[in-house]
């Protein structure tokens, strides 16, 4: 049995050496796929698999190579990506106090655009004409709206229908005159893939015929591994947002940044970005946002330790606050001179305990309270929120 050959369906005047082509171009325009013997179509999963040991090894290597060969970013794509990310950072700084930027690293592979039409039946979102992976700003906007809605359902302070609609625009419009845009503009995200390469992931649907509606689900099926592209874990993601404060109430003009901080943290930890988030794809490491026009804080003995991102709101320093730990939920609150903050929970509570250091964190855990802690708090509507620890 003659082994099939892998070829790209491209005109003769285009070079057959595609190593310098961007991944998106090789995936969408110059995909190398199978041609069977004498030019007939080749169907690898329909009794066409070679039987000899050596032939099977070649066959398996070439099958995997269809996607694996296009994963490395050539130097031209590495330079193009660097230029795009640098231009975004320079441009966001021009928006001054209306700019918001948060950087993070993925803790799981990231996939997007899997529903796009493609010969392998799993697409991927590459931006034309660069041929580089990206996450559309509209997708970021949708995830952040969902994140805020979940926080609203959890009863967190500040997340109301009015605030969400003002930031994102109304979700439903009954009359044309009611349509209006939100105050936040979300930019496309261009991830910096770890190792300057993409990866091939595999999913194995066990009930294909059931999903197609031809059979009931059972355990005797023959699952077929399906390959798809992804951006690997530990890749860098930079999110950029521009706010138009004239579209917000006076209260929201002071609060939008803090609300966005919390929404991003929730999205990183619980929602995820891109496709297949229900099985863990698109998860991000939680991090603190920084002002687009000022350097990030550095943690150290003589520096402030941020628990959430800086904002333009006026901070209040509580020099001898008492921290209280709820042992059943892990939530931490601060109180000072008859005033108390809203509870930090989940990741933010963990960050606060880490910032305290081992000795003070252990005392807080043992005694359920810790006195004499200096913190900065920020007004958030009628509530107060811990922003950072400050030197005692």
Wavefront OBJ file of the C-alpha trace (Angstrom):
o trace
v 0.000 0.000 0.000
v 1.464 3.336 -1.048
v 1.613 5.934 1.706
v -0.209 9.186 0.971
v 1.740 12.386 0.637
v 1.218 15.661 2.452
v 0.917 18.655 0.130
v -0.333 22.253 0.231
v -2.954 23.168 -2.351
v -1.216 26.316 -3.591
v -0.307 27.699 -7.037
v 2.997 26.685 -8.541
v 4.461 30.196 -8.356
v 4.346 30.120 -4.527
v 7.354 28.600 -2.841
v 6.811 25.106 -1.453
v 9.061 25.965 1.512
v 6.537 27.324 4.018
v 8.756 27.433 7.120
v 8.862 31.252 7.089
v 5.095 31.649 6.682
v 3.053 32.780 9.684
v 1.099 29.999 11.468
v -2.212 31.512 10.458
v -1.227 31.582 6.787
v -0.096 27.959 6.870
v -3.287 26.964 8.670
v -5.769 28.936 6.574
v -4.121 29.384 3.163
v -1.317 26.867 2.740
v -2.474 23.907 4.830
v -0.522 20.770 3.987
v -2.988 17.918 3.914
v -3.307 14.452 2.494
v -3.407 13.407 -1.120
v -3.966 9.728 -1.709
v -2.475 7.417 -4.316
v -2.928 8.702 -7.894
v -4.454 11.949 -6.529
v -7.473 10.234 -4.974
v -8.860 11.562 -1.676
v -7.325 9.970 1.396
v -9.512 9.064 4.375
v -7.186 7.899 7.167
v -9.853 6.555 9.512
v -11.781 4.454 6.977
v -9.700 1.269 6.646
v -6.871 3.111 4.912
v -4.412 2.941 7.793
v -1.187 1.098 6.810
v -0.699 -2.293 8.429
v 3.090 -2.631 8.445
v 4.956 -1.431 11.548
v 7.310 0.907 9.690
v 4.549 2.267 7.496
v 2.333 2.924 10.533
v 5.155 4.872 12.212
v 5.606 7.036 9.125
v 1.869 7.443 8.799
v 1.424 8.513 12.457
v 4.311 10.969 12.234
v 2.974 12.539 9.066
v -0.583 12.704 10.441
v 0.618 14.581 13.505
v 2.830 16.756 11.330
v -0.141 18.366 9.592
v -0.587 20.671 12.584
v 2.674 20.280 14.488
v 4.787 21.629 11.654
v 2.942 24.960 11.643
v 3.168 25.527 15.414
v 6.580 27.275 15.668
v 6.456 31.013 15.016
v 9.049 32.010 12.398
v 11.262 34.971 13.240
v 9.178 37.284 11.026
v 6.071 36.434 13.095
v 7.966 36.834 16.370
v 9.025 40.339 15.306
v 5.541 41.217 14.040
v 3.973 40.101 17.326
v 6.518 42.086 19.316
v 5.709 45.170 17.251
v 1.948 44.815 17.731
v 2.248 44.342 21.495
v 4.677 47.266 21.800
v 2.375 49.561 19.822
v -0.556 48.637 22.040
v 1.422 49.489 25.173
v 2.519 52.817 23.708
v -0.981 53.719 22.524
v -2.770 52.880 25.772
v -0.478 55.279 27.650
v -1.879 58.206 25.629
v -5.296 57.730 27.270
v -3.884 58.643 30.688
v -6.362 58.216 33.564
v -8.968 56.731 31.208
v -6.702 53.783 30.355
v -6.694 50.378 31.996
v -4.178 47.601 31.382
v -3.787 44.254 33.092
v -1.220 41.581 32.277
v -1.327 37.922 33.199
v -0.061 34.497 32.204
v -2.249 31.573 31.215
v -2.322 28.582 33.539
v -3.873 26.306 30.896
v -3.861 26.137 27.098
v -5.944 28.788 25.360
v -8.059 28.052 22.297
v -10.369 30.304 20.347
v -12.221 30.158 17.053
v -12.682 26.376 17.129
v -16.063 26.797 15.474
v -14.567 28.475 12.399
v -14.899 26.440 9.216
v -11.763 24.504 8.323
v -10.823 21.249 6.542
v -9.815 19.603 9.831
v -13.237 20.626 11.258
v -11.672 22.617 14.117
v -10.733 26.153 13.222
v -8.648 28.708 15.074
v -8.768 32.509 15.267
v -5.825 34.086 13.450
v -5.839 37.798 12.651
v -5.505 38.657 8.975
v -3.120 39.741 7.520
v -0.617 38.925 10.284
v -1.498 35.253 10.657
v -1.099 35.538 14.445
v -3.416 34.175 17.159
v -5.650 36.720 18.870
v -8.679 37.107 21.099
v -11.159 39.630 19.758
v -12.017 42.576 21.998
v -15.693 41.685 21.635
v -14.917 38.319 23.237
v -13.168 40.000 26.157
v -16.150 42.306 26.577
v -18.551 39.358 26.702
v -16.490 37.532 29.324
v -16.190 40.643 31.518
v -19.944 41.307 31.337
v -20.612 37.707 32.347
v -18.079 38.033 35.165
v -19.802 41.141 36.514
v -23.197 39.459 36.285
v -21.920 36.521 38.321
v -20.514 38.904 40.933
v -23.888 40.644 40.984
v -25.575 37.295 41.617
v -23.116 36.739 44.495
v -24.292 40.006 46.034
v -21.001 41.875 45.792
v -21.212 45.609 46.375
v -21.282 47.883 43.316
v -22.364 45.320 40.725
v -25.856 46.455 39.713
v -27.838 46.356 36.476
v -27.388 50.112 36.142
v -23.611 49.913 36.550
v -23.210 46.952 34.163
v -25.395 48.558 31.482
v -23.520 51.836 31.796
v -20.154 50.119 31.391
v -21.103 47.681 28.607
v -24.301 49.027 27.108
v -27.758 47.434 27.525
v -27.931 43.728 26.738
v -31.427 43.952 25.265
v -33.032 46.917 23.528
v -36.812 47.120 23.156
v -36.898 50.432 21.299
v -34.258 51.730 18.844
v -34.005 54.989 20.768
v -32.977 53.038 23.874
v -29.832 51.706 22.204
v -26.610 53.145 23.537
v -23.008 52.063 23.729
v -21.209 51.381 26.972
v -18.384 53.420 28.416
v -15.721 50.712 28.044
v -13.783 49.932 24.850
v -12.003 46.564 24.812
v -9.015 46.018 22.561
v -8.030 42.820 20.805
v -5.592 40.669 22.791
v -2.443 39.284 21.169
v -0.983 36.533 23.364
v 2.769 36.000 23.519
v 2.982 32.195 23.208
v 5.383 30.512 25.596
v 8.419 29.345 23.654
v 7.207 31.277 20.592
v 5.123 28.353 19.410
v 1.599 26.989 19.435
v 0.696 23.480 20.597
v -1.545 20.708 19.341
v -4.222 19.549 21.788
v -6.442 16.491 21.427
v -10.045 15.882 22.356
v -11.631 12.433 22.175
v -15.425 12.476 21.828
v -16.679 9.070 22.986
v -20.259 9.372 21.774
v -19.897 10.758 18.249
v -22.878 8.922 16.774
v -25.022 9.963 19.740
v -24.097 13.603 19.173
v -24.977 13.156 15.500
v -28.374 11.775 16.511
v -27.920 8.338 14.922
v -27.448 6.131 18.029
v -28.134 6.204 21.760
v -25.049 6.641 23.981
v -23.182 3.429 24.819
v -19.706 2.262 25.867
v -18.851 0.192 22.832
v -18.075 3.020 20.451
v -14.705 3.667 18.805
v -13.649 7.194 19.814
v -11.589 9.062 17.238
v -8.984 11.529 18.581
v -9.507 15.020 17.176
v -6.574 17.447 17.063
v -6.841 21.207 17.385
v -4.500 24.159 17.860
v -4.014 26.084 21.094
v -1.771 28.685 22.684
v 0.250 26.876 25.377
v 0.022 27.458 29.110
v 2.390 30.041 30.638
v 1.811 32.395 27.697
v 1.589 36.147 28.333
v -1.716 38.006 27.860
v -2.155 41.805 28.029
v -5.693 43.197 28.282
v -6.307 46.866 27.391
v -9.476 48.830 28.142
v -10.316 52.488 27.523
v -13.071 54.182 29.492
v -15.155 57.132 28.301
v -16.098 58.619 31.689
v -18.521 61.142 30.171
v -20.900 58.201 29.681
v -20.857 57.388 33.410
v -22.461 58.883 36.481
v -20.232 60.724 38.916
v -20.225 57.728 41.262
v -19.252 55.306 38.504
v -16.502 57.618 37.321
v -14.812 56.883 40.651
v -15.721 53.193 40.719
v -15.281 51.796 37.209
v -11.647 50.854 37.693
v -12.276 49.005 40.963
v -15.231 47.172 39.406
v -13.067 46.187 36.452
v -10.321 44.981 38.807
v -12.724 42.632 40.536
v -14.333 41.464 37.291
v -10.986 40.537 35.746
v -9.915 38.677 38.876
v -13.172 36.717 38.834
v -12.830 35.997 35.114
v -9.254 34.774 35.547
v -10.178 32.492 38.425
v -13.642 31.215 37.546
v -14.754 32.025 33.990
v -11.822 31.699 31.573
v -11.282 33.114 28.094
v -11.760 31.580 24.662
v -13.209 28.149 23.918
v -13.597 24.976 26.011
v -13.529 26.890 29.294
v -15.885 24.331 30.857
v -13.045 21.785 30.807
v -10.358 24.187 32.026
v -9.046 25.873 28.901
v -8.453 29.630 28.959
v -7.715 29.914 32.695
v -5.412 32.764 33.696
v -3.210 33.483 36.689
v -4.688 36.180 38.900
v -2.689 39.374 38.995
v -3.000 43.027 39.948
v -3.735 45.590 37.275
v -1.422 48.572 36.859
v -1.959 52.059 35.572
v -1.056 52.317 31.901
v 0.920 55.490 32.581
v 2.819 54.522 35.729
v 5.165 51.692 36.747
v 3.878 48.696 38.652
v 4.384 48.381 42.384
v 7.277 46.281 43.561
v 6.804 44.092 46.578
v 9.387 44.491 49.331
v 9.901 45.358 52.958
v 9.930 49.096 52.345
v 7.261 49.233 49.644
v 3.507 49.026 49.567
v 2.007 45.645 48.719
v -1.001 45.953 46.382
v -3.960 43.650 46.973
v -5.882 45.066 44.005
v -5.092 47.522 41.255
v -4.459 51.199 41.793
v -7.257 53.570 40.890
v -7.809 57.296 40.808
v -10.157 57.153 43.772
v -8.942 58.710 47.003
v -7.493 56.081 49.313
v -7.868 56.185 53.082
v -5.091 54.875 55.315
v -6.095 52.972 58.430
v -2.826 52.847 60.423
v -3.972 50.403 63.127
v -6.754 48.379 61.558
v -7.958 45.016 62.822
v -8.203 42.171 60.336
v -10.859 39.542 60.990
v -10.855 36.074 59.404
v -14.029 34.059 58.882
v -12.685 30.495 59.278
v -15.636 28.869 57.533
v -15.420 30.947 54.337
v -11.828 32.253 54.396
v -13.085 35.832 53.991
v -11.063 38.686 55.503
v -12.402 42.088 56.584
v -10.730 45.141 58.112
v -12.201 47.452 60.755
v -11.025 50.781 62.172
v -12.707 53.446 64.312
v -16.166 51.947 63.859
v -15.847 51.441 60.102
v -15.518 48.090 58.315
v -14.649 47.005 54.791
v -16.417 44.539 52.552
v -14.949 41.049 52.777
v -12.064 39.960 50.592
v -12.702 36.442 49.391
v -11.100 33.698 47.357
v -7.971 34.843 45.551
v -7.853 38.368 46.970
v -8.071 37.018 50.530
v -5.224 34.619 49.741
v -3.136 37.483 48.332
v -3.712 39.503 51.486
v -2.612 36.637 53.733
v 0.472 36.114 51.562
v 1.314 39.820 51.803
v 1.134 39.644 55.607
v 4.054 37.226 55.757
v 4.163 33.857 57.470
v 4.283 35.087 61.079
v 1.338 37.488 60.892
v -0.660 35.176 58.609
v -0.285 32.348 61.138
v -1.457 34.621 63.975
v -4.489 35.624 61.917
v -5.291 31.979 61.228
v -4.884 30.964 64.890
v -6.644 33.887 66.576
v -9.142 34.701 63.775
v -8.075 38.344 64.096
v -4.947 40.461 63.791
v -4.609 43.938 65.284
v -2.367 46.856 64.416
v -2.236 46.322 60.639
v -1.818 49.361 58.389
v -4.011 49.184 55.281
v -5.207 51.511 52.556
v -8.912 51.271 51.779
v -10.929 52.699 48.911
v -14.533 53.948 48.933
v -16.713 51.892 46.606
v -20.121 53.504 46.612
v -21.311 53.283 50.217
v -18.833 50.517 50.980
v -15.094 50.340 51.619
v -12.631 47.912 50.051
v -9.116 46.905 51.142
v -6.684 47.962 48.431
v -3.268 47.173 49.908
v -1.125 46.770 52.971
v 1.075 49.725 53.817
v 4.241 49.895 55.913
v 3.413 49.998 59.644
l 1 2 3 4 5 6 7 8 9 10 11 12 13 14 15 16 17 18 19 20 21 22 23 24 25 26 27 28 29 30 31 32 33 34 35 36 37 38 39 40 41 42 43 44 45 46 47 48 49 50 51 52 53 54 55 56 57 58 59 60 61 62 63 64 65 66 67 68 69 70 71 72 73 74 75 76 77 78 79 80 81 82 83 84 85 86 87 88 89 90 91 92 93 94 95 96 97 98 99 100 101 102 103 104 105 106 107 108 109 110 111 112 113 114 115 116 117 118 119 120 121 122 123 124 125 126 127 128 129 130 131 132 133 134 135 136 137 138 139 140 141 142 143 144 145 146 147 148 149 150 151 152 153 154 155 156 157 158 159 160 161 162 163 164 165 166 167 168 169 170 171 172 173 174 175 176 177 178 179 180 181 182 183 184 185 186 187 188 189 190 191 192 193 194 195 196 197 198 199 200 201 202 203 204 205 206 207 208 209 210 211 212 213 214 215 216 217 218 219 220 221 222 223 224 225 226 227 228 229 230 231 232 233 234 235 236 237 238 239 240 241 242 243 244 245 246 247 248 249 250 251 252 253 254 255 256 257 258 259 260 261 262 263 264 265 266 267 268 269 270 271 272 273 274 275 276 277 278 279 280 281 282 283 284 285 286 287 288 289 290 291 292 293 294 295 296 297 298 299 300 301 302 303 304 305 306 307 308 309 310 311 312 313 314 315 316 317 318 319 320 321 322 323 324 325 326 327 328 329 330 331 332 333 334 335 336 337 338 339 340 341 342 343 344 345 346 347 348 349 350 351 352 353 354 355 356 357 358 359 360 361 362 363 364 365 366 367 368 369 370 371 372 373 374 375 376 377 378 379 380 381 382 383 384 385 386 387 388 389 390 391 392
